[in-house]
Amino acid sequence: MNWKNTRFLVTGGAGFLGSFVMDQLKAKGAEAVTAPTIDEIDLTDTLSVRRLMADSKPEVIIHLAARVAGIGANQKFPAEFFYENLMMGTNILHESYKAGVKKVVAIGTVCSYPKEPKSTPFKEDEIWDGYPEETNAAYGLSKKMLLVQSHAYRQQYGFNSVVLMPVNLYGPRDNFNLETSHVIPAFIIKCLDATENGKPEVVMWGDGSPTREFLYIEDAARGILMAVERYDEDLPVNLGSGQEIRIKDLIDKMAKILGYTGKITWDTSKPNGQPRRLLDISRAKEKFGFSAEVSLDDGLRRTIDWYLAKRGKRTGA
């Protein structure tokens, strides 16, 4: 790919994942990159998206924009998560086809997989074998429609769109808002708060038994750009690390890195979420040569170090 002379549109370019994709696009020499912020464009509005296509004239679109949050927010706002994610994906794919865009790479989610898949690791071909875990089903199903639309437009119009299915992402620049964050930033916040304010315990949701797979954010961005350059097929592709860990073990690992020796209490009145998450990552390796490079231990240390440095600057420490 001629990165320098290709016109890119990146939705969600100011977000967590998007900021790293933008960094790596710049490192590859891409110059014609449009990345509107949420204040500049409403991707749920068809006319706004149509104007965006006309103004930016993209050749390649990387669709990262999404409304995402943890279990609590998904339970509280399921209608908004469903509508906004569905409309963003629908508008981007339809209007990009109409505008003559050469390729769209859209980002789905591990939340689209069945609550109890037939096998673990989750294989892409089994994504239709059941209903998603209930606490984030609305979000998971809205993103799952990317697969349907992508396949339909390829079948009828020969439109080149690709859907990638990443696992839970983490790293520097993550969402550290306790009301909407995922488990890694949530524990970091709670742990530091307990230490600094003399609280006797840190309370986490569920019982700690579910397993998760985490992909470091820079690895995720690299995988996406590898697919942009090398992958043009209809099959969805998982992006993951291949490392599975129990939430309880994850919390213990982070507590050790943070030097936290206080009590960790599990609030079993709160939901666990999906019992197990681990993706089959062989297709990404086979189709475009992607495999994760950053281990969970190294990624957690980088994330914690970044947050401590950022927090120190904010407080003047």
Backbone torsions as a table, in degrees:
resi	resn	phi	psi	omega
1	MET	NA	139.1	174.2
2	ASN	-87.4	89.3	-174.2
3	TRP	-61.8	-37.7	-175.0
4	LYS	-65.3	-39.0	-172.3
5	ASN	-102.4	2.8	178.0
6	THR	-89.1	136.2	177.4
7	ARG	-88.5	118.2	-178.0
8	PHE	-108.4	145.5	167.0
9	LEU	-121.2	123.7	178.6
10	VAL	-116.0	112.5	173.9
11	THR	-84.8	141.7	-176.1
12	GLY	73.8	21.9	-176.6
13	GLY	-65.8	-19.0	178.7
14	ALA	-92.9	-1.9	-177.5
15	GLY	-84.9	-173.3	-177.3
16	PHE	-56.8	-64.5	179.1
17	LEU	-66.5	-41.8	-176.3
18	GLY	-59.1	-36.6	-178.5
19	SER	-64.1	-34.4	178.5
20	PHE	-77.1	-35.4	173.9
21	VAL	-62.4	-42.1	177.8
22	MET	-62.1	-42.6	178.0
23	ASP	-58.6	-44.4	-175.9
24	GLN	-75.5	-30.6	172.7
25	LEU	-62.2	-44.6	178.8
26	LYS	-61.6	-42.2	-179.7
27	ALA	-63.6	-28.4	178.0
28	LYS	-82.8	-5.4	177.5
29	GLY	97.2	5.8	179.2
30	ALA	-64.4	131.3	-177.5
31	GLU	-115.8	-35.6	-177.4
32	ALA	-94.2	77.0	-176.9
33	VAL	-121.0	121.8	174.8
34	THR	-103.8	129.1	-178.6
35	ALA	-142.3	78.3	-177.2
36	PRO	-67.5	146.6	177.2
37	THR	-85.3	169.8	179.4
38	ILE	-63.5	-25.7	177.7
39	ASP	-77.7	-19.6	-176.9
40	GLU	-94.5	-25.5	-175.5
41	ILE	-147.6	136.9	174.8
42	ASP	-102.1	102.5	-176.0
43	LEU	-72.1	-11.4	175.3
44	THR	-82.5	-8.7	-178.8
45	ASP	-101.6	120.2	-174.8
46	THR	-60.0	-44.9	-177.5
47	LEU	-64.8	-37.1	177.7
48	SER	-63.9	-42.0	178.8
49	VAL	-67.1	-38.5	178.8
50	ARG	-62.6	-41.5	177.8
51	ARG	-66.4	-37.9	178.2
52	LEU	-60.5	-43.4	178.2
53	MET	-62.3	-43.6	-178.3
54	ALA	-65.4	-38.2	-176.9
55	ASP	-76.4	-40.8	-173.5
56	SER	-92.7	-22.2	179.0
57	LYS	47.0	55.9	-175.8
58	PRO	-73.0	149.4	171.0
59	GLU	-97.2	-34.6	178.9
60	VAL	-130.3	132.9	177.4
61	ILE	-116.3	132.7	171.9
62	ILE	-111.7	106.8	-174.2
63	HIS	-95.1	100.5	-179.1
64	LEU	-108.0	-20.1	-173.5
65	ALA	-58.4	135.3	179.7
66	ALA	-165.1	154.2	168.7
67	ARG	-94.9	114.2	-176.2
68	VAL	-132.5	153.3	176.6
69	ALA	-171.9	-176.2	-179.4
70	GLY	-80.8	-172.7	-175.4
71	ILE	-59.1	-44.2	-176.8
72	GLY	-58.4	-47.4	-180.0
73	ALA	-67.0	-37.1	177.9
74	ASN	-63.7	-36.4	178.1
75	GLN	-72.4	-33.0	-175.9
76	LYS	-81.0	-33.2	-174.6
77	PHE	-127.9	50.2	-175.9
78	PRO	-63.1	-35.4	-179.5
79	ALA	-65.3	-42.3	-179.9
80	GLU	-67.6	-40.7	178.0
81	PHE	-62.3	-40.9	-179.7
82	PHE	-66.8	-53.4	-174.0
83	TYR	-63.2	-50.3	-173.6
84	GLU	-65.8	-42.9	179.7
85	ASN	-69.8	-38.6	178.1
86	LEU	-62.7	-47.7	-176.3
87	MET	-68.3	-38.4	178.1
88	MET	-60.3	-48.4	-179.5
89	GLY	-64.8	-43.6	-179.4
90	THR	-61.4	-46.6	-179.0
91	ASN	-65.4	-44.5	-178.1
92	ILE	-61.4	-48.2	-177.9
93	LEU	-66.8	-44.2	-177.1
94	HIS	-67.2	-47.9	-176.8
95	GLU	-72.0	-28.5	176.5
96	SER	-70.4	-38.8	174.6
97	TYR	-60.7	-46.9	-178.5
98	LYS	-64.6	-30.9	-178.0
99	ALA	-85.5	-2.8	178.6
100	GLY	78.8	25.5	177.0
101	VAL	-62.8	140.6	-176.0
102	LYS	-76.4	-33.9	-175.2
103	LYS	-158.6	140.5	172.4
104	VAL	-123.5	129.6	170.1
105	VAL	-111.6	113.4	-176.0
106	ALA	-110.3	145.5	-176.7
107	ILE	-103.9	118.3	175.3
108	GLY	-90.5	-145.3	-177.1
109	THR	-157.7	149.6	173.7
110	VAL	-63.8	-21.4	179.7
111	CYS	-66.2	-11.7	178.4
112	SER	-77.6	-16.3	-177.4
113	TYR	-71.6	155.1	177.3
114	PRO	-57.9	150.0	177.4
115	LYS	-58.9	-40.4	-179.5
116	GLU	-127.7	79.8	-178.8
117	PRO	-65.0	160.3	-178.0
118	LYS	-65.5	-29.8	-177.7
119	SER	-143.9	157.0	173.0
120	THR	-131.4	129.6	7.3
121	PRO	-65.2	154.8	-179.8
122	PHE	-70.7	126.3	176.6
123	LYS	-97.2	141.3	-176.9
124	GLU	-54.6	-36.3	-176.1
125	ASP	-71.0	-10.1	-178.2
126	GLU	-102.4	11.6	-174.8
127	ILE	-67.0	-20.8	-178.6
128	TRP	-96.4	10.7	-172.8
129	ASP	-87.5	10.7	178.3
130	GLY	173.3	173.5	-178.2
131	TYR	-84.1	142.7	179.6
132	PRO	-65.0	165.7	176.0
133	GLU	-58.9	135.5	-166.2
134	GLU	-62.9	-32.4	-173.7
135	THR	-67.2	-23.6	176.4
136	ASN	-132.7	29.7	-178.0
137	ALA	-64.2	-40.3	-178.3
138	ALA	-60.1	-44.9	177.2
139	TYR	-64.8	-48.0	-177.8
140	GLY	-60.7	-40.9	-179.5
141	LEU	-71.7	-36.0	178.5
142	SER	-62.2	-39.8	179.0
143	LYS	-75.8	-26.1	178.8
144	LYS	-65.0	-26.9	179.5
145	MET	-66.2	-18.6	172.5
146	LEU	-58.2	-37.4	179.5
147	LEU	-65.2	-42.9	-179.0
148	VAL	-64.9	-49.6	-177.4
149	GLN	-66.3	-42.3	179.2
150	SER	-59.1	-45.3	179.7
151	HIS	-65.4	-43.2	-178.0
152	ALA	-62.7	-42.8	-177.2
153	TYR	-72.9	-31.6	174.8
154	ARG	-68.4	-42.7	-178.3
155	GLN	-65.2	-45.1	-175.5
156	GLN	-86.1	-38.0	-172.2
157	TYR	-112.9	-7.6	-174.6
158	GLY	69.8	27.1	-175.1
159	PHE	-81.0	133.2	-175.4
160	ASN	-89.0	96.6	175.1
161	SER	-130.3	144.0	-175.2
162	VAL	-128.2	139.7	178.1
163	VAL	-119.3	125.1	177.3
164	LEU	-107.1	144.3	-175.3
165	MET	-119.9	90.4	-178.9
166	PRO	-82.3	154.6	171.4
167	VAL	-80.8	-169.2	178.1
168	ASN	-61.1	128.4	-180.0
169	LEU	-99.8	151.5	177.8
170	TYR	-153.7	163.9	176.4
171	GLY	145.3	-175.1	175.6
172	PRO	-55.7	149.1	-179.9
173	ARG	74.1	8.6	177.1
174	ASP	-62.9	171.0	178.6
175	ASN	-79.4	109.9	-180.0
176	PHE	-104.8	32.9	171.2
177	ASN	-91.4	115.5	-172.8
178	LEU	-59.4	-27.7	-178.4
179	GLU	-71.7	-27.6	-173.2
180	THR	-127.6	1.6	-174.5
181	SER	-78.6	163.2	173.7
182	HIS	-88.4	-176.0	-165.5
183	VAL	-63.9	-40.5	-175.3
184	ILE	-66.2	-55.1	177.3
185	PRO	-64.8	-32.4	179.6
186	ALA	-61.2	-44.6	-179.5
187	PHE	-68.2	-39.3	178.9
188	ILE	-58.3	-46.6	179.4
189	ILE	-61.1	-49.0	-177.2
190	LYS	-64.2	-39.1	-178.4
191	CYS	-66.0	-45.5	179.7
192	LEU	-66.7	-38.1	178.4
193	ASP	-63.4	-44.0	179.7
194	ALA	-63.6	-41.3	-178.7
195	THR	-65.5	-46.1	-174.0
196	GLU	-76.5	-26.7	-175.7
197	ASN	-109.5	11.0	175.2
198	GLY	65.0	30.8	178.6
199	LYS	-78.1	143.2	-172.5
200	PRO	-76.2	-14.4	-175.5
201	GLU	-157.0	163.9	169.9
202	VAL	-115.4	128.3	-177.4
203	VAL	-105.9	125.9	178.3
204	MET	-117.1	154.4	-177.4
205	TRP	-75.2	148.0	174.5
206	GLY	78.6	-155.6	-179.4
207	ASP	-117.4	2.8	176.8
208	GLY	82.7	2.2	-175.5
209	SER	-82.7	-26.4	-179.0
210	PRO	-61.5	154.5	174.9
211	THR	-107.7	152.3	177.4
212	ARG	-140.4	158.5	172.9
213	GLU	-117.6	135.2	-177.2
214	PHE	-122.5	141.0	178.5
215	LEU	-120.4	125.6	-179.5
216	TYR	-64.9	141.5	-168.7
217	ILE	-60.8	-38.2	179.1
218	GLU	-68.0	-35.3	174.2
219	ASP	-63.3	-42.8	-180.0
220	ALA	-60.7	-46.0	179.7
221	ALA	-62.2	-40.8	178.9
222	ARG	-63.8	-42.0	178.9
223	GLY	-62.4	-39.6	179.3
224	ILE	-62.9	-44.4	-178.6
225	LEU	-71.9	-26.8	172.7
226	MET	-65.5	-39.4	177.7
227	ALA	-68.5	-37.9	176.0
228	VAL	-56.1	-42.7	-174.1
229	GLU	-83.5	-34.1	-165.0
230	ARG	-120.2	-8.5	-170.6
231	TYR	-123.1	126.2	-177.7
232	ASP	-135.4	25.0	-176.0
233	GLU	-98.8	170.5	-175.7
234	ASP	-80.8	-22.8	-173.5
235	LEU	-71.7	133.9	173.2
236	PRO	-65.8	154.8	-176.6
237	VAL	-133.2	127.2	174.5
238	ASN	-72.8	143.8	169.8
239	LEU	-121.6	117.5	-179.4
240	GLY	-154.5	-176.5	-178.9
241	SER	-103.6	-20.6	-175.8
242	GLY	81.1	5.5	179.6
243	GLN	-106.2	122.7	179.3
244	GLU	-108.6	138.5	-179.4
245	ILE	-146.0	140.7	173.5
246	ARG	-68.3	144.2	179.4
247	ILE	-57.4	-40.8	179.2
248	LYS	-60.3	-42.3	179.5
249	ASP	-69.0	-35.2	175.9
250	LEU	-61.4	-45.8	-179.8
251	ILE	-63.1	-42.7	178.1
252	ASP	-61.8	-39.3	179.9
253	LYS	-64.3	-45.0	179.9
254	MET	-68.2	-37.7	178.4
255	ALA	-59.9	-40.1	179.0
256	LYS	-64.7	-43.2	179.2
257	ILE	-63.8	-39.9	-178.2
258	LEU	-78.8	-12.6	-177.4
259	GLY	75.3	24.4	-178.8
260	TYR	-86.8	126.0	-178.7
261	THR	-118.4	8.7	-179.9
262	GLY	-77.8	-173.1	-176.7
263	LYS	-82.0	140.7	173.7
264	ILE	-116.4	119.0	-177.6
265	THR	-110.5	139.5	179.8
266	TRP	-105.2	121.6	-179.3
267	ASP	-89.2	95.1	-174.7
268	THR	-76.5	-1.9	172.6
269	SER	-77.5	-14.2	178.1
270	LYS	-94.5	152.3	-176.2
271	PRO	-70.6	150.3	175.1
272	ASN	-82.3	-26.1	-168.8
273	GLY	81.7	-163.8	-177.5
274	GLN	-59.7	135.9	-175.8
275	PRO	-61.0	-35.9	-174.8
276	ARG	-151.1	139.6	176.1
277	ARG	-139.2	119.3	174.5
278	LEU	-157.1	125.9	-175.8
279	LEU	-96.9	146.2	166.8
280	ASP	-76.8	116.1	-173.7
281	ILE	-106.8	16.0	-175.8
282	SER	-70.6	-31.0	-177.4
283	ARG	-66.5	-40.4	179.2
284	ALA	-62.0	-39.7	178.5
285	LYS	-66.4	-43.7	-176.6
286	GLU	-69.5	-43.7	-171.5
287	LYS	-82.6	-37.8	179.9
288	PHE	-142.7	18.1	167.7
289	GLY	77.6	20.2	-177.6
290	PHE	-89.0	136.0	166.3
291	SER	-149.8	148.5	-178.3
292	ALA	-67.5	147.0	-179.3
293	GLU	-113.5	-25.8	-175.2
294	VAL	-96.9	122.1	178.8
295	SER	-71.0	161.4	179.5
296	LEU	-62.5	-43.3	179.7
297	ASP	-59.6	-46.6	-179.2
298	ASP	-66.8	-42.5	-179.7
299	GLY	-64.0	-39.4	177.7
300	LEU	-64.8	-42.2	178.5
301	ARG	-62.7	-43.0	178.5
302	ARG	-62.2	-41.4	-179.1
303	THR	-65.3	-46.9	-179.3
304	ILE	-65.7	-43.0	178.7
305	ASP	-61.1	-42.6	179.6
306	TRP	-62.5	-44.9	-177.1
307	TYR	-67.3	-40.3	178.8
308	LEU	-63.7	-39.9	178.6
309	ALA	-66.6	-43.2	179.7
310	LYS	-65.2	-40.9	-178.9
311	ARG	-68.1	-38.4	177.9
312	GLY	-62.9	-39.7	178.5
313	LYS	-65.5	-39.8	-177.4
314	ARG	-67.2	-35.1	-177.7
315	THR	-91.8	-7.6	-178.6
316	GLY	80.4	14.5	-179.1
317	ALA	-74.8	NA	NA
